[in-house]
């Protein structure tokens, strides 16, 4: 799952918008989905499906869910704990009180 290859790509995992505010930058290259015209350099992580990097950023909720799944796949224990909690909030939102 992890790759040492540095590529231009779209961000995911702890560098994705859904998690970016939860962690301070470590200075390491972020995990990314490879994209030919990506705006960020980072460590390549193979997406769950080949077309994910192209279509996921077009839908904020889907992008967040897939980035959190990748944090579960390739993140540290701390990343995985937070990603699991946030993913459950996306997939099973609490109903508003009446």
Order of alpha helices (4+ residues) and beta strands (2+ residues): beta-alpha-beta-beta-alpha-alpha-alpha
